[in-house]
Amino acid sequence: MEFLFARQSETAGTAGPQQPRPQHAPYAPKTASLGGFPTVHTDVPITAVFLFLFICGAVAHMTIYQLNKKRGHKFIMSALLFGFCMARITTCVMRIVWATRPTHVPIAIAASIFVAAGVVLLFIINLIFAQRIVRAAHPHSGWHPVFSLFFKAIYALIIISLVMLITANIQSFYTLNSNTRRIDRDIILYGGTFYAVISFLPIPLVLGGLIIPRKTRVDKFGTGRFRSKIAILLTAAVLLCLGASFRVGTNYKTPRPMNDPPPYFNKACFYIFNFTVEILVVILYVVVRVDRRFHIPDGSKGPGDYSRGNATSLKESALADESRGKIATEEETFDDAQHQENGSAEKKHGDQQV
């Protein structure tokens, strides 16, 4: 983008010494960024594909949410996933518009903000899933007020950091003061680092819950095996952490001019470590039906509430499915029903021998 503005300045006059064209806020960026400025021939087709994929993700998650809502199955995360897809749809649209108007700085500002801010919803969803797994594995510790306060503090910091990140990003386009821009860069680096840590946080939480010896049985929730829930969450967390770590890691590098970007700022890296990892998580959560696996009973407030309310929820879900025809349950799909039957048979055989 700086190159385009420089070209305009160079051709502004022909007589006498060349004078720089007067600039006014918002100012075009002077340093390279991940993905650079989009072009019509390269970025528009790629972004259009992701736009279609995020539209499909939005339709899928909103359909799941509405169907669950009709039968009294409350799962807010489906609505949050729909909101994330809508944010990414807006991001793709803004990037396509930016490609057709590369010198329009306000569009570039809006596109960069949506790229940075949208993924926060996925981080929050993964933290909620991690909290439910920890509470199921360690009911007394997981429901302790200190542990609950820890998550509330994290959510508050996520919101505060997002406001700081957006403010610094916008301000950097409206000032030429070097000290102000240095402060804005520090805030942006803090925000990227903080979100990389947040994206990684579900991994140690879940693994720590597995390593620490349990004093009680697992307070199971939702459908499917408990180990499957762990594998699903860890897969999503690794993907999001990969993207967040790459983005912040490259930002810590010494800034380069817009017309001389480093290799790791190419368009392939932009689409892989942003949209690709995100759409994989969106598709994963549709395919494995997180609305069933990670659902907890309404009003859960302490140890044992997950398992006490889970039986009623599963029965109501089964009745609703039967009214629409025969549909395989999660246990049948993942061989959990056979596993449970084998366990019951072995227990009965052992009792008879005794």
NORURPE-V195545 format. One record per pair of residues at least 12 apart in sequence whose C-alpha atoms are under 10 Angstrom apart, sorted by the first residue. I is the first residue (numbers start at 1). J is the second residue. Records with the same first field share a line. If there is no record, write none. Layout:
I=J  J
This chain:
1=28  29  30  31  32  36  37  38  102  103  104  105  108  258  259
2=27  28  29  30  31  32  37  103  257  258  259
3=28  30  257  258  259  260
4=28  102  103  259
5=21  23  28  102  103
6=20  21
8=20  21
9=21  22  23
24=174  175  176
25=105  106  171  173  174  175  176
26=104  105  106  109  170  171  172  173  174  175  176
27=104  105  106  172  173  174  175  176
28=103  104  105  106  108  109  172  173  174
29=105  108  109  172  173  257  258
30=255  256  257  258  259
31=254  255  256  257  258  259  260  261
32=251  255  256  257  258  259  260  261  262  265
33=112  247  250  251  255  256  257  258  261  262  264  265  266  270
34=247  250  251  261  262  263  264  265  266  267  268  269  270  271  273  274
35=261  264  265  266  267  268  269  270  271
36=258  259  261  265  266  267  270
37=95  98  99  102  103  108  258  267
38=95  96  97  98  99  100  101  102  108  267
39=95  96  97  98  99  100  101  102
40=96  97  98  99  100  101  102
41=99  100
42=99  267
43=92  95  96  98  99  267  271
44=92  93  95  96  97  98  99  100
45=96
46=92  96  271
47=89  91  92  93  94  95  96  271  275
48=89  92  93  95  96
49=92
50=88  89  92  271  275  276  279
51=85  86  88  89  90  91  92  93  96  275
52=89  92
53=85  88  89  275  279  282  283
54=82  84  85  86  87  88  89  90  92  275  278  279  282  283
55=82  85  86  88  89
56=85  282  283
57=81  82  84  85  86  279  282  283  285  286
58=78  79  80  81  82  83  84  85  86  87  88  89  282
59=82  85  86
60=78  81  82  282  283  286  287
61=77  78  79  80  81  82  83  85  282  283  285  286  289  291
62=78  79  80  81  82  83
63=78  79  82
64=78  79  82  286  289  291
65=77  78  79  80  81  82  291
66=78  79
68=291  292  317  320
71=316  317  320  321
72=313  316  317
73=291  292  295  296  297  298  313  316  317
74=291  295  296  297  298
75=290  291  292  294  295  296  297  298
76=125  291  295
77=121  122  124  125  126  128  129  290  291  294  295
78=125  285  286  289  290  291
80=121  122  124  125
81=121  122  125  281  282  285  286
82=121  282
83=118  121  122
84=117  118  119  120  121  122  278  282
85=118  119  121  122  278  279  282
86=118
87=114  115  117  118  119  121
88=114  115  117  118  119  275  278  279
89=114  118
90=110  111  114  115  118
91=110  111  112  113  114  115  116  117  118
92=111  114  115  275
93=111
94=107  108  109  110  111  112  114  115
95=107  108  110  111  112  114  115
96=111
97=111
98=110  111
105=173
106=170  173
108=173
109=166  169  170  172  173
110=166  169  170
112=166  169  170
113=165  166  167  169  170
114=166
115=274  275
116=162  165  166  169  191  192  195  244  247  274
117=162  163  165  166
118=278
119=195  199  240  244  274  275  278
120=158  159  162  195  198  199
121=158
122=199  236  237  240  278  281  282
123=155  158  195  196  198  199  200  201  202  236  237  240  241
124=154  155  158  198  199
125=233
126=198  199  200  201  202  203  233  234  236  237  240
127=151  154  155  198  199  200  201  202  203  205  233  237
128=151  202  294
129=202  206  229  230  232  233  290  293  294  295
130=201  202  203  204  205  206  207  209  229  230  233  234  237  294
131=143  147  148  151  202  205  206
132=206  219  220  221  294  295  296  306
133=202  205  206  209  210  218  219  220  221  226  227  229  230  233  294
134=202  205  206  207  208  209  210  218  219
135=147  209  218  219  220  302  303  304  306
136=209  216  217  218  219  220  221  226  303  304  305  306  307
137=206  209  210  212  213  214  215  216  217  218  219  220  226
138=209  210  212  213  214  215  216  217  218  219  303
139=214  215  216  217  218  219  302  303  304  305  306
140=215  216  302  303  304
141=303
142=209  302  303
143=301  302  303
144=302  303
154=198
155=198
157=194
158=191  194  195  198
160=191
161=187  188  190  191  192  194  195
162=188  191  192  195
163=191
164=184  187  188  190  191
165=184  185  186  187  188  189  190  191  192
166=187  188  191
167=184  187  188
168=180  181  183  184  185  186  187  188  191
169=181  184  185  187  188
170=184
171=184
172=184  185
185=251  252
186=252
188=248  251
189=247  248  249  251  252
190=248
191=248
192=244  245  246  247  248  249  251  252
193=244  245  247  248  249  251  252
194=244  248
195=241  244  245  248
196=240  241  242  243  244  245  246  247  248  249
197=241  244  245
198=237  240  241  244
199=236  237  238  239  240  241  242  243  244  245
200=234  237  238  239  240  241  242  244  245
201=237  241
202=233  234  236  237  238  241
203=230  233  234  235  236  237  238  241
204=234
206=230  231  233  234
207=230  234
210=230
217=304
218=304  306  307
219=303  304  305  306  307  308  310
220=294  296  304  305  306  307  308  310
221=292  293  294  295  296  297  304  305  306  307  308  309  310  311  313  314
222=290  291  292  293  294  295  296  297  306  307  309  310  311  313  314  330
223=289  290  291  292  293  294  295  296  310  311  313  314  329  330  331  336
224=288  292  293  294  329  330  331  332  333  334  335  336  337
225=293  330  331  334  335  336  339
226=293  294
228=288  293  334
229=288  290  293  294
232=281  284  285  288  290  293
233=281  284  285  290
235=280  281  284
236=277  278  280  281  282  284  285
237=281
238=277
239=273  276  277  278  280  281
240=273  274  276  277  278  280  281
241=273  277
242=273  274  277
243=269  270  271  272  273  274  275  276  277  278
244=273  274  277
245=273
246=264  269  270  273  274
247=264  265  269  270  273  274
250=262  264  265
251=265
288=330
289=330
292=313  314  317  329  330
293=330
295=310  313
296=309  310  313
297=309  310  311  312  313  314
298=310  313
314=329
317=329
